[in-house]
Amino acid sequence: MNKIRVIVDSMSLQGDGNIAVSLTATNNQPLPAWEAGAHIDVYLPNHIIRQYSLVGDCHDLFTYTVCIKKDLQSRGGSRFIHEQLRVGHELDISQPRNIFRLQDAAEYYLIAGGIGITPILAMAEHLEQQQKPFHVLYYIKHQAQIAFKKRLQQQFQHGDVQILCSDAGQSLREDIAEILKAFHKNQQVYLCGPQGFMDSCIKKLLAHGWTRENIFLEAFAPVAPAHLEHSGIENAETFQVKLNSTGQIFTVPQEKSIATVLIDNQINVPLSCEMGMCGACLTRVIDGEVDHQDTVQTEDEKSASQQYIALCCSRAKSPMLEIDL
C-alpha cells in the first residue's frame, strides 16, 4: 500500500473534546480523489495506525480534513493527536478507501452518534449537491459537543438536520421510533457512532419494519464477540504460512489469526483495527488460495490475479500460503 506524506496545515476545536486536523501533501501536489464515506489510515509517529473518516470538501483535492475525539481510554491514537500533534508536523497517510459508500436510494436517513458525525456530514453535503432528499439525526450528550456546527446549520435545500441532546431529554430511545416510524423499500439508513449506539439503532429499526439490506453502518472499533457468532471461525482449518523473505514457515491453528501467530514469533505486522476493515495489514500473496474475510477489499480485488490478504482475519483455503513478508 502506497503511503502519502502530508503536513498538518491547521488544527481547530470542533466542540468539546473534538479537534479537526487539515492535511496537505508535502510536495504541494493534489491528493487522491475521494467520495463521501471514505476514510484514511493515519500513521502516527508513536507507531500507531488509526482510521479517520474524511469530513472536508471532496472537491478540494489539496486538503484532507479529519476530526478526532479525545478518548479518555486512548491507547495513544487520539491522545497523541490532541496532546502532541502540532501544525507543521509531517505524517504518513494511506490513500482514501470507502467501505461506507452511499448507494442509490430515493431518500436517506443519516444517523450519527458523537464523532460519528464526520462521514455523515460529508454524506449530507454530497446529497445536497446531488439534490437528493436526506435527513440527518445527530445524537450527542450536550450542545457543547456539537462538531462542525456552522456546516450543520447551513440552509440545506434538499435535507434537514436534527441535533438531539440527551441532557435535554432527546434520547435515542424516545425519538427514533417516532422519526423512523414508517419504512419504504426505497429508503436507506446510514449509521456511524459507538457500537452500542449503532446496536440500539439497528434494534429499533428492525422493530419498525426496516430490513438489514437497507441499513449501512461504519465502526472503527473491534466488534464485540456477540457480533462474531457467524464469522465461521469455528469451521476454520489449520494451515501453514510461509514468509517469502526468510523462508520461515509457521502453523496457523484454528483459533488464531495469521497476524497473531506472526506476532507471537516476533514478526512485525502493521495492525490497527484487527477486524479486517482498515487495510493496514493487507499483504501481497505469492502463492496459495485465500479465504477472504475482510471488508476493505472489493469483490473485484478479492478475485484479481494479484491477491492481498488481511492478516488479522482472513485465512487460507490451501494447506500452504506464501506471503510477501
C-alpha positions as a Markdown table, in Angstrom:
| # | Residue | x | y | z |
|---|---|---|---|---|
| 1 | Met | 0.0 | 0.0 | 0.0 |
| 2 | Asn | 1.5 | 3.3 | -1.1 |
| 3 | Lys | 1.7 | 5.9 | 1.6 |
| 4 | Ile | 1.3 | 9.7 | 1.1 |
| 5 | Arg | 3.4 | 12.1 | 3.0 |
| 6 | Val | 1.4 | 15.0 | 4.4 |
| 7 | Ile | 1.9 | 18.0 | 6.6 |
| 8 | Val | -0.5 | 19.3 | 9.3 |
| 9 | Asp | -1.8 | 22.6 | 7.8 |
| 10 | Ser | -4.2 | 23.6 | 10.5 |
| 11 | Met | -5.9 | 22.4 | 13.7 |
| 12 | Ser | -9.1 | 23.7 | 15.2 |
| 13 | Leu | -11.5 | 22.7 | 18.0 |
| 14 | Gln | -14.9 | 21.4 | 16.9 |
| 15 | Gly | -16.9 | 21.2 | 20.1 |
| 16 | Asp | -15.8 | 19.8 | 23.5 |
| 17 | Gly | -13.1 | 17.1 | 23.1 |
| 18 | Asn | -13.0 | 17.2 | 19.2 |
| 19 | Ile | -10.1 | 18.5 | 17.1 |
| 20 | Ala | -10.2 | 18.9 | 13.4 |
| 21 | Val | -6.9 | 18.4 | 11.5 |
| 22 | Ser | -6.4 | 19.6 | 8.0 |
| 23 | Leu | -3.6 | 17.9 | 6.0 |
| 24 | Thr | -1.9 | 18.8 | 2.7 |
| 25 | Ala | 0.7 | 17.0 | 0.6 |
| 26 | Thr | 4.3 | 17.8 | 1.4 |
| 27 | Asn | 5.0 | 18.1 | -2.3 |
| 28 | Asn | 2.1 | 20.5 | -2.8 |
| 29 | Gln | 0.5 | 18.1 | -5.3 |
| 30 | Pro | -3.2 | 17.2 | -5.4 |
| 31 | Leu | -4.3 | 14.4 | -3.1 |
| 32 | Pro | -6.2 | 11.4 | -4.4 |
| 33 | Ala | -9.9 | 11.9 | -5.1 |
| 34 | Trp | -12.4 | 10.6 | -2.5 |
| 35 | Glu | -16.1 | 10.3 | -2.0 |
| 36 | Ala | -18.4 | 10.8 | 1.0 |
| 37 | Gly | -18.0 | 8.0 | 3.5 |
| 38 | Ala | -14.3 | 7.4 | 2.7 |
| 39 | His | -11.6 | 7.2 | 5.4 |
| 40 | Ile | -7.8 | 7.2 | 5.5 |
| 41 | Asp | -5.2 | 5.4 | 7.7 |
| 42 | Val | -3.1 | 7.8 | 9.7 |
| 43 | Tyr | 0.4 | 6.5 | 10.6 |
| 44 | Leu | 1.3 | 8.3 | 13.8 |
| 45 | Pro | 4.9 | 8.8 | 15.0 |
| 46 | Asn | 4.3 | 6.7 | 18.0 |
| 47 | His | 3.9 | 3.6 | 15.7 |
| 48 | Ile | 0.1 | 3.6 | 16.0 |
| 49 | Ile | -2.2 | 3.4 | 12.9 |
| 50 | Arg | -5.7 | 4.8 | 13.2 |
| 51 | Gln | -8.5 | 5.2 | 10.7 |
| 52 | Tyr | -10.4 | 8.6 | 10.4 |
| 53 | Ser | -13.3 | 9.5 | 8.1 |
| 54 | Leu | -12.7 | 12.4 | 5.7 |
| 55 | Val | -15.0 | 15.3 | 6.5 |
| 56 | Gly | -13.8 | 18.1 | 4.3 |
| 57 | Asp | -14.8 | 19.2 | 0.9 |
| 58 | Cys | -14.4 | 16.2 | -1.5 |
| 59 | His | -13.9 | 18.7 | -4.4 |
| 60 | Asp | -10.8 | 20.2 | -2.6 |
| 61 | Leu | -8.1 | 17.8 | -3.6 |
| 62 | Phe | -5.4 | 19.8 | -1.9 |
| 63 | Thr | -6.7 | 19.3 | 1.6 |
| 64 | Tyr | -7.9 | 16.4 | 3.6 |
| 65 | Thr | -9.7 | 17.1 | 6.9 |
| 66 | Val | -10.4 | 14.6 | 9.7 |
| 67 | Cys | -11.8 | 15.2 | 13.2 |
| 68 | Ile | -10.7 | 13.2 | 16.2 |
| 69 | Lys | -12.5 | 12.9 | 19.6 |
| 70 | Lys | -10.2 | 12.6 | 22.6 |
| 71 | Asp | -10.8 | 9.2 | 24.1 |
| 72 | Leu | -10.1 | 9.0 | 27.8 |
| 73 | Gln | -9.3 | 5.3 | 27.3 |
| 74 | Ser | -7.0 | 6.1 | 24.4 |
| 75 | Arg | -4.0 | 3.7 | 23.8 |
| 76 | Gly | -2.1 | 6.5 | 22.1 |
| 77 | Gly | -4.0 | 7.5 | 19.0 |
| 78 | Ser | -6.4 | 10.3 | 19.9 |
| 79 | Arg | -4.3 | 11.2 | 22.9 |
| 80 | Phe | -1.2 | 11.7 | 20.7 |
| 81 | Ile | -3.2 | 13.9 | 18.3 |
| 82 | His | -4.7 | 16.1 | 21.0 |
| 83 | Glu | -1.6 | 16.4 | 23.2 |
| 84 | Gln | 1.4 | 16.2 | 20.8 |
| 85 | Leu | 0.5 | 16.8 | 17.2 |
| 86 | Arg | 1.0 | 20.3 | 16.0 |
| 87 | Val | 0.8 | 22.4 | 12.9 |
| 88 | Gly | 3.8 | 21.8 | 10.7 |
| 89 | His | 4.3 | 18.2 | 11.8 |
| 90 | Glu | 4.5 | 15.6 | 9.0 |
| 91 | Leu | 2.7 | 12.3 | 8.9 |
| 92 | Asp | 2.1 | 9.4 | 6.5 |
| 93 | Ile | -1.4 | 8.5 | 5.4 |
| 94 | Ser | -2.9 | 5.9 | 3.1 |
| 95 | Gln | -4.9 | 6.6 | 0.0 |
| 96 | Pro | -8.7 | 7.0 | 0.8 |
| 97 | Arg | -10.8 | 3.8 | 1.0 |
| 98 | Asn | -14.5 | 3.7 | 1.1 |
| 99 | Ile | -16.5 | 0.8 | 2.6 |
| 100 | Phe | -19.3 | 3.2 | 3.6 |
| 101 | Arg | -20.3 | 4.5 | 0.2 |
| 102 | Leu | -23.7 | 5.9 | -0.5 |
| 103 | Gln | -25.9 | 3.6 | -2.5 |
| 104 | Asp | -28.8 | 4.6 | -4.8 |
| 105 | Ala | -32.0 | 5.4 | -3.0 |
| 106 | Ala | -34.9 | 7.7 | -3.1 |
| 107 | Glu | -34.4 | 9.0 | 0.4 |
| 108 | Tyr | -31.7 | 8.8 | 3.0 |
| 109 | Tyr | -31.6 | 8.9 | 6.8 |
| 110 | Leu | -28.1 | 9.7 | 8.1 |
| 111 | Ile | -27.8 | 8.9 | 11.8 |
| 112 | Ala | -24.7 | 9.9 | 13.8 |
| 113 | Gly | -23.7 | 9.3 | 17.4 |
| 114 | Gly | -20.9 | 11.7 | 18.7 |
| 115 | Ile | -17.9 | 11.8 | 16.5 |
| 116 | Gly | -19.7 | 9.6 | 14.0 |
| 117 | Ile | -20.9 | 12.8 | 12.5 |
| 118 | Thr | -17.8 | 13.0 | 10.4 |
| 119 | Pro | -18.8 | 10.7 | 7.5 |
| 120 | Ile | -22.4 | 11.6 | 8.0 |
| 121 | Leu | -21.8 | 15.3 | 7.4 |
| 122 | Ala | -19.8 | 14.5 | 4.2 |
| 123 | Met | -22.7 | 12.4 | 3.0 |
| 124 | Ala | -25.2 | 15.2 | 3.7 |
| 125 | Glu | -23.3 | 17.7 | 1.8 |
| 126 | His | -22.8 | 15.3 | -1.1 |
| 127 | Leu | -26.6 | 14.6 | -1.2 |
| 128 | Glu | -27.3 | 18.3 | -1.1 |
| 129 | Gln | -25.1 | 18.8 | -4.2 |
| 130 | Gln | -26.9 | 15.8 | -5.9 |
| 131 | Gln | -30.3 | 17.3 | -5.0 |
| 132 | Lys | -31.4 | 14.1 | -3.2 |
| 133 | Pro | -33.6 | 14.2 | -0.1 |
| 134 | Phe | -32.0 | 13.4 | 3.2 |
| 135 | His | -32.5 | 13.7 | 7.0 |
| 136 | Val | -29.6 | 14.0 | 9.5 |
| 137 | Leu | -30.1 | 12.8 | 13.1 |
| 138 | Tyr | -27.1 | 13.8 | 15.2 |
| 139 | Tyr | -27.1 | 12.4 | 18.8 |
| 140 | Ile | -24.8 | 14.0 | 21.4 |
| 141 | Lys | -24.8 | 14.4 | 25.2 |
| 142 | His | -25.0 | 18.2 | 25.2 |
| 143 | Gln | -24.8 | 21.2 | 23.0 |
| 144 | Ala | -21.2 | 22.0 | 23.7 |
| 145 | Gln | -20.2 | 18.8 | 22.0 |
| 146 | Ile | -21.5 | 19.8 | 18.5 |
| 147 | Ala | -18.9 | 19.4 | 15.9 |
| 148 | Phe | -19.0 | 21.4 | 12.6 |
| 149 | Lys | -21.9 | 23.5 | 13.9 |
| 150 | Lys | -21.8 | 26.1 | 11.2 |
| 151 | Arg | -21.8 | 23.5 | 8.4 |
| 152 | Leu | -24.7 | 21.6 | 10.1 |
| 153 | Gln | -26.7 | 24.8 | 10.4 |
| 154 | Gln | -26.3 | 25.8 | 6.8 |
| 155 | Gln | -29.6 | 26.2 | 4.9 |
| 156 | Phe | -29.9 | 22.8 | 3.2 |
| 157 | Gln | -32.4 | 22.9 | 0.3 |
| 158 | His | -32.8 | 19.1 | 0.0 |
| 159 | Gly | -32.4 | 17.9 | 3.5 |
| 160 | Asp | -32.8 | 18.7 | 7.2 |
| 161 | Val | -30.7 | 18.3 | 10.3 |
| 162 | Gln | -31.9 | 17.5 | 13.8 |
| 163 | Ile | -29.4 | 17.8 | 16.7 |
| 164 | Leu | -30.6 | 15.7 | 19.6 |
| 165 | Cys | -29.1 | 16.2 | 23.1 |
| 166 | Ser | -29.5 | 13.5 | 25.7 |
| 167 | Asp | -29.2 | 16.1 | 28.5 |
| 168 | Ala | -32.3 | 17.8 | 27.1 |
| 169 | Gly | -34.3 | 14.6 | 27.2 |
| 170 | Gln | -33.9 | 13.9 | 23.5 |
| 171 | Ser | -32.8 | 10.3 | 23.8 |
| 172 | Leu | -32.4 | 7.7 | 21.1 |
| 173 | Arg | -34.9 | 5.5 | 22.9 |
| 174 | Glu | -37.7 | 8.1 | 22.8 |
| 175 | Asp | -37.1 | 9.8 | 19.5 |
| 176 | Ile | -36.0 | 7.4 | 16.8 |
| 177 | Ala | -39.2 | 5.4 | 16.9 |
| 178 | Glu | -41.3 | 8.5 | 16.1 |
| 179 | Ile | -38.8 | 9.8 | 13.5 |
| 180 | Leu | -38.5 | 6.5 | 11.6 |
| 181 | Lys | -42.0 | 5.1 | 12.2 |
| 182 | Ala | -42.6 | 4.4 | 8.5 |
| 183 | Phe | -40.3 | 2.4 | 6.2 |
| 184 | His | -40.3 | 2.2 | 2.4 |
| 185 | Lys | -38.1 | -0.1 | 0.4 |
| 186 | Asn | -36.5 | 2.9 | -1.5 |
| 187 | Gln | -35.2 | 4.5 | 1.8 |
| 188 | Gln | -31.8 | 3.8 | 3.3 |
| 189 | Val | -30.3 | 4.4 | 6.7 |
| 190 | Tyr | -26.6 | 5.1 | 7.3 |
| 191 | Leu | -25.2 | 4.8 | 10.8 |
| 192 | Cys | -22.0 | 5.9 | 12.4 |
| 193 | Gly | -21.1 | 6.0 | 16.1 |
| 194 | Pro | -20.2 | 3.9 | 19.1 |
| 195 | Gln | -21.0 | 0.2 | 18.7 |
| 196 | Gly | -23.6 | 0.3 | 21.5 |
| 197 | Phe | -25.3 | 3.3 | 19.8 |
| 198 | Met | -25.5 | 1.5 | 16.5 |
| 199 | Asp | -26.7 | -1.7 | 18.1 |
| 200 | Ser | -29.6 | 0.2 | 19.7 |
| 201 | Cys | -30.4 | 2.0 | 16.4 |
| 202 | Ile | -30.5 | -1.3 | 14.4 |
| 203 | Lys | -32.7 | -3.0 | 17.0 |
| 204 | Lys | -35.2 | -0.2 | 16.8 |
| 205 | Leu | -35.1 | 0.0 | 13.0 |
| 206 | Leu | -35.7 | -3.7 | 12.7 |
| 207 | Ala | -38.6 | -3.5 | 15.2 |
| 208 | His | -40.2 | -0.8 | 13.0 |
| 209 | Gly | -40.1 | -2.8 | 9.8 |
| 210 | Trp | -36.7 | -1.8 | 8.3 |
| 211 | Thr | -34.7 | -4.5 | 6.6 |
| 212 | Arg | -31.0 | -5.2 | 7.1 |
| 213 | Glu | -30.4 | -4.7 | 3.4 |
| 214 | Asn | -31.4 | -1.0 | 3.8 |
| 215 | Ile | -29.2 | -0.3 | 6.8 |
| 216 | Phe | -25.5 | 0.6 | 6.3 |
| 217 | Leu | -23.0 | 1.2 | 9.1 |
| 218 | Glu | -19.4 | 2.0 | 9.9 |
| 219 | Ala | -17.4 | 1.5 | 13.0 |
| 220 | Phe | -13.6 | 1.8 | 13.7 |
| 221 | Ala | -13.6 | -0.3 | 16.9 |
| 222 | Pro | -13.3 | -4.1 | 17.2 |
| 223 | Val | -16.8 | -5.7 | 17.1 |
| 224 | Ala | -17.9 | -7.4 | 20.3 |
| 225 | Pro | -17.9 | -11.2 | 20.4 |
| 226 | Ala | -21.7 | -11.3 | 20.1 |
| 227 | His | -21.3 | -9.9 | 16.6 |
| 228 | Leu | -18.9 | -12.6 | 15.5 |
| 229 | Glu | -21.2 | -15.5 | 16.0 |
| 230 | His | -21.4 | -16.1 | 12.3 |
| 231 | Ser | -17.8 | -15.4 | 11.4 |
| 232 | Gly | -17.2 | -19.1 | 10.6 |
| 233 | Ile | -14.0 | -19.4 | 12.7 |
| 234 | Glu | -15.5 | -22.5 | 14.4 |
| 235 | Asn | -15.2 | -24.2 | 11.0 |
| 236 | Ala | -11.7 | -22.9 | 10.2 |
| 237 | Glu | -8.9 | -25.3 | 9.5 |
| 238 | Thr | -5.2 | -25.3 | 10.4 |
| 239 | Phe | -2.8 | -24.3 | 7.7 |
| 240 | Gln | 0.7 | -23.1 | 7.2 |
| 241 | Val | 2.0 | -19.6 | 6.2 |
| 242 | Lys | 5.4 | -19.1 | 4.6 |
| 243 | Leu | 7.3 | -15.8 | 4.7 |
| 244 | Asn | 8.8 | -15.1 | 1.3 |
| 245 | Ser | 11.7 | -13.0 | 2.6 |
| 246 | Thr | 13.1 | -15.7 | 5.0 |
| 247 | Gly | 11.5 | -18.9 | 4.1 |
| 248 | Gln | 10.2 | -19.4 | 7.6 |
| 249 | Ile | 7.1 | -21.5 | 7.9 |
| 250 | Phe | 4.5 | -21.1 | 10.7 |
| 251 | Thr | 1.5 | -23.1 | 11.6 |
| 252 | Val | -1.8 | -21.2 | 12.0 |
| 253 | Pro | -4.2 | -23.1 | 14.2 |
| 254 | Gln | -8.0 | -22.8 | 14.0 |
| 255 | Glu | -8.2 | -20.4 | 17.0 |
| 256 | Lys | -5.6 | -17.9 | 15.9 |
| 257 | Ser | -5.2 | -15.4 | 13.1 |
| 258 | Ile | -2.1 | -15.2 | 10.8 |
| 259 | Ala | -1.2 | -11.9 | 12.5 |
| 260 | Thr | -1.4 | -13.4 | 16.0 |
| 261 | Val | 0.9 | -16.3 | 15.0 |
| 262 | Leu | 3.4 | -14.0 | 13.4 |
| 263 | Ile | 3.5 | -11.5 | 16.3 |
| 264 | Asp | 3.9 | -14.5 | 18.7 |
| 265 | Asn | 7.0 | -15.3 | 16.7 |
| 266 | Gln | 8.4 | -11.7 | 16.9 |
| 267 | Ile | 7.4 | -10.9 | 13.3 |
| 268 | Asn | 6.4 | -7.3 | 12.8 |
| 269 | Val | 2.8 | -6.9 | 11.5 |
| 270 | Pro | 1.2 | -3.5 | 10.9 |
| 271 | Leu | -2.0 | -4.0 | 12.8 |
| 272 | Ser | -4.7 | -1.4 | 13.5 |
| 273 | Cys | -8.4 | -2.3 | 13.6 |
| 274 | Glu | -7.9 | -6.1 | 13.9 |
| 275 | Met | -11.2 | -6.8 | 12.2 |
| 276 | Gly | -10.5 | -6.6 | 8.5 |
| 277 | Met | -11.9 | -3.3 | 7.6 |
| 278 | Cys | -8.9 | -0.8 | 7.7 |
| 279 | Gly | -6.4 | -2.4 | 5.3 |
| 280 | Ala | -3.4 | -1.7 | 7.5 |
| 281 | Cys | -2.3 | -5.4 | 7.4 |
| 282 | Leu | -3.1 | -6.2 | 3.8 |
| 283 | Thr | -0.1 | -8.2 | 2.5 |
| 284 | Arg | 0.6 | -9.5 | -1.0 |
| 285 | Val | 0.1 | -13.2 | -1.6 |
| 286 | Ile | 2.9 | -15.0 | -3.5 |
| 287 | Asp | 1.3 | -18.4 | -3.7 |
| 288 | Gly | -1.8 | -20.2 | -2.3 |
| 289 | Glu | -5.5 | -19.7 | -2.1 |
| 290 | Val | -7.0 | -17.1 | 0.2 |
| 291 | Asp | -10.3 | -17.3 | 2.2 |
| 292 | His | -11.1 | -13.6 | 2.3 |
| 293 | Gln | -12.8 | -12.4 | 5.4 |
| 294 | Asp | -12.1 | -8.7 | 5.2 |
| 295 | Thr | -14.5 | -5.9 | 4.2 |
| 296 | Val | -11.9 | -3.4 | 3.0 |
| 297 | Gln | -11.3 | -5.0 | -0.4 |
| 298 | Thr | -13.8 | -5.1 | -3.2 |
| 299 | Glu | -15.0 | -8.3 | -4.7 |
| 300 | Asp | -13.0 | -7.5 | -7.8 |
| 301 | Glu | -9.9 | -7.0 | -5.7 |
| 302 | Lys | -10.5 | -10.3 | -3.9 |
| 303 | Ser | -10.8 | -12.2 | -7.2 |
| 304 | Ala | -7.9 | -10.4 | -9.0 |
| 305 | Ser | -4.9 | -12.3 | -10.3 |
| 306 | Gln | -2.7 | -10.4 | -7.7 |
| 307 | Gln | -4.1 | -11.2 | -4.3 |
| 308 | Tyr | -3.7 | -9.4 | -1.0 |
| 309 | Ile | -4.7 | -10.9 | 2.4 |
| 310 | Ala | -5.8 | -9.2 | 5.6 |
| 311 | Leu | -3.5 | -10.9 | 8.1 |
| 312 | Cys | -5.8 | -10.1 | 11.0 |
| 313 | Cys | -8.8 | -12.0 | 9.9 |
| 314 | Ser | -8.5 | -13.9 | 6.5 |
| 315 | Arg | -7.3 | -17.4 | 6.2 |
| 316 | Ala | -6.0 | -19.9 | 3.6 |
| 317 | Lys | -8.1 | -22.4 | 1.6 |
| 318 | Ser | -4.9 | -24.1 | 0.6 |
| 319 | Pro | -2.6 | -26.1 | 3.0 |
| 320 | Met | 0.1 | -23.5 | 2.5 |
| 321 | Leu | 0.0 | -19.8 | 1.9 |
| 322 | Glu | 3.2 | -17.9 | 0.9 |
| 323 | Ile | 3.1 | -14.1 | 1.6 |
| 324 | Asp | 5.3 | -11.2 | 0.7 |
| 325 | Leu | 6.7 | -10.6 | 4.2 |
